Amino acid sequence: MLDLYHYEPTANSMKVLLCFKEKRLEFTSHYVDLHNFEQHSPDYVAINPNGQVPALVHDGHVITESTVINEYVDEVFPDIPLKPDTALGRARMRVWTKFVDEYFNPSVSLIGWHHIVKDIVKGLSEAEFEEMLKRVPLEEQRVKWRLAAGQAFPPEQLEDAKRKIGTSITRMEKQLGQTKWLAGDTYSLADIACYTLTAATPRFFPEFLNETVAPHTWEWLAAMNERPAVKAALAMSRR
């Protein structure tokens, strides 16, 4: 049995939902509403002590971290593989997923927190906000909540995050000018990982991703948007 705890089909939740949909897996969906701080509830923290989504429970065993979940699922359910069939292809795929986790995603996340969190917490009194923070398991996340709620990320940090997003798209464009998919000629978890971060880039950062400045990435994004699994994952949205 597969129990998947996730938020909207965005960011890391989208990464695992898209993997599950590509592999046509049956699973029980457990929606964790981040706007209502359900990720910090005692019931959910008992599943993932970090209080973050997504989390997978498979036959009683908990797997966390979206990249790890996707590799686990692809190995345990080998039908419709999402890894290249050569060692070199799999290495290239993992370079991309590592790049997403360590460089691309933190940059997108920082800007997202800066713009979104203030709206999530605006209905809370100061006392309610402090009470919410007490339930956040990780100190680093408590600091991030405070900074985002107060719109206090330094301007130079925000600008650097934006620069890194542009650098990420440039790197994708170079690769997609050489191969159909990011890890080569095979659609893989690398494409899934990058799609979650680039899907909204034309809307928020059109200077980095448009038909003129990044034509190969633009074509790749159009192909991704037409995949049945992408449409199925997006259809799970509640907001």
C-alpha positions in Angstrom: 0.0 0.0 0.0 1.2 3.5 -0.9 0.2 6.4 1.2 1.4 9.7 -0.1 1.3 12.9 2.0 1.6 16.0 -0.1 0.4 19.5 -0.8 -0.6 21.1 -4.1 1.0 19.9 -7.3 3.8 22.4 -7.0 7.4 22.2 -6.0 8.4 19.0 -4.2 4.9 17.7 -3.9 4.5 18.1 -7.7 7.8 16.2 -8.1 6.4 13.1 -6.5 2.9 13.4 -7.8 4.3 13.6 -11.3 6.4 10.5 -10.8 3.5 8.5 -9.5 1.3 9.6 -12.4 4.0 8.8 -14.9 4.3 5.3 -13.4 0.5 4.9 -13.2 0.7 3.9 -9.6 -2.4 3.5 -7.4 -1.9 5.4 -4.1 -3.9 6.9 -1.3 -3.6 10.7 -1.4 -3.3 12.6 1.9 -3.6 16.3 1.3 -1.5 18.3 3.8 -2.7 22.0 3.7 0.4 24.1 4.3 -1.8 27.3 4.5 -3.4 25.8 7.6 0.0 24.6 8.9 -1.1 20.9 8.9 2.6 20.0 8.2 3.3 21.0 11.8 0.4 19.0 13.3 1.4 16.3 15.8 -0.1 13.6 13.6 1.9 14.6 10.6 5.2 15.3 12.5 4.8 11.7 13.8 5.2 10.6 10.1 7.9 13.1 9.1 9.6 14.7 12.2 10.9 17.5 10.0 7.3 18.7 9.4 7.8 18.9 5.6 6.0 17.5 2.6 6.1 15.2 0.8 6.3 11.9 2.7 5.6 8.4 1.5 4.4 5.5 3.7 4.9 2.1 1.9 4.0 -1.0 3.8 4.5 0.8 7.1 7.9 2.3 6.2 8.3 6.0 5.9 10.4 7.6 3.1 10.9 11.3 3.0 12.7 13.8 0.6 11.1 14.0 -2.8 14.2 13.0 -4.8 14.7 9.9 -2.6 11.0 9.1 -2.8 11.1 9.1 -6.6 14.2 7.0 -6.8 12.7 4.5 -4.3 9.4 4.3 -6.2 11.2 3.8 -9.5 13.2 1.0 -8.1 10.4 -0.8 -6.2 8.0 -0.5 -9.1 10.2 -1.0 -12.2 7.4 -1.0 -14.8 7.5 2.3 -16.8 11.1 3.1 -15.7 12.0 6.7 -15.1 15.8 6.2 -15.1 18.0 5.8 -18.2 19.0 2.2 -18.9 22.8 2.9 -18.8 25.1 3.7 -15.9 26.2 6.9 -17.6 22.6 8.0 -18.2 21.7 7.4 -14.6 24.8 9.4 -13.5 23.7 12.3 -15.7 20.2 12.1 -14.3 21.5 12.2 -10.7 23.7 15.2 -11.5 20.5 17.0 -12.5 18.5 16.0 -9.5 21.4 17.0 -7.2 21.6 20.3 -9.0 17.9 20.9 -8.5 18.1 20.0 -4.8 21.2 22.1 -4.0 21.0 25.0 -6.4 17.9 25.5 -8.4 15.2 24.7 -5.8 16.6 26.7 -2.9 16.6 29.8 -5.1 13.0 29.4 -6.3 12.0 28.5 -2.7 13.5 31.7 -1.3 11.6 33.9 -3.7 8.5 31.9 -3.2 8.6 32.2 0.5 9.3 36.0 0.2 6.1 36.5 -1.8 3.7 33.9 -0.4 4.3 33.5 3.4 3.2 37.0 4.3 -0.3 36.2 2.8 -0.4 32.9 4.6 0.2 34.4 8.1 -1.5 37.8 7.6 -4.7 36.6 9.4 -2.7 35.5 12.5 -2.2 37.7 15.5 1.3 38.0 16.9 0.4 35.5 19.6 -1.0 33.0 17.1 2.0 33.4 14.9 4.3 32.7 17.9 2.2 29.6 18.8 2.5 28.3 15.2 6.3 28.8 15.3 6.5 26.6 18.4 5.2 23.7 16.4 7.8 24.0 13.6 10.3 21.2 14.3 13.4 22.7 12.6 15.1 25.8 13.9 16.2 26.7 10.4 12.6 26.7 9.3 11.5 28.9 12.2 14.1 31.5 11.2 12.8 31.3 7.6 9.2 31.8 8.7 10.1 34.9 10.7 12.1 36.4 7.8 9.4 35.7 5.2 6.5 36.8 7.4 8.3 40.1 8.0 9.5 40.5 4.4 13.0 40.7 5.8 15.1 38.6 3.4 18.0 40.9 2.4 17.6 42.5 -1.1 21.0 41.1 -2.1 19.9 37.6 -1.1 16.7 37.9 -3.2 18.7 39.3 -6.1 21.2 36.4 -5.9 18.4 33.9 -5.9 17.0 35.4 -9.0 20.4 35.3 -10.6 20.6 31.6 -9.8 17.3 30.9 -11.5 18.6 32.5 -14.6 21.7 30.4 -14.4 19.6 27.3 -14.0 17.6 28.0 -17.1 20.8 28.7 -19.0 22.2 25.4 -18.0 19.0 23.6 -19.1 19.0 25.4 -22.4 22.6 24.3 -23.1 21.8 20.7 -22.4 18.5 20.7 -24.3 20.2 22.1 -27.3 22.2 18.8 -27.4 19.7 16.2 -26.2 15.9 15.7 -26.3 15.7 15.3 -22.5 17.9 16.5 -19.7 19.7 13.2 -19.1 19.9 12.3 -22.8 17.4 10.7 -25.1 15.4 9.2 -22.3 12.7 11.0 -20.3 13.7 10.6 -16.7 13.4 11.8 -13.1 15.7 14.7 -14.2 13.0 16.1 -16.3 10.4 15.7 -13.6 12.7 17.5 -11.1 13.3 20.4 -13.3 9.7 20.7 -14.5 8.5 21.5 -11.0 10.7 24.6 -11.0 10.4 25.8 -14.6 6.6 25.4 -15.1 5.9 28.9 -13.8 9.1 30.5 -14.9 7.6 32.1 -18.0 5.0 33.8 -15.8 7.3 35.1 -13.1 10.6 35.4 -14.8 9.8 35.8 -18.6 13.2 37.4 -19.1 14.8 34.0 -18.4 12.4 31.7 -20.2 10.7 32.7 -23.4 10.7 31.4 -27.0 13.6 33.7 -28.0 16.1 33.5 -25.2 15.7 29.8 -24.4 14.0 28.1 -27.4 15.1 24.6 -26.6 13.8 24.9 -23.0 10.7 26.5 -24.3 10.0 23.6 -26.6 10.8 21.1 -23.8 8.4 22.9 -21.4 5.7 22.7 -24.1 6.3 19.0 -24.5 6.2 18.5 -20.7 2.9 20.4 -20.4 1.3 18.0 -22.9 2.2 14.8 -21.1 -0.8 13.1 -19.7 0.9 12.6 -16.3 1.5 16.3 -16.0 -2.1 17.0 -16.7 -3.3 14.4 -14.3 -1.0 15.7 -11.5 -2.2 19.3 -12.1 -5.8 18.1 -12.0 -5.3 17.2 -8.3 -5.0 20.9 -7.3 -7.4 22.1 -4.7 -6.6 25.8 -4.9 
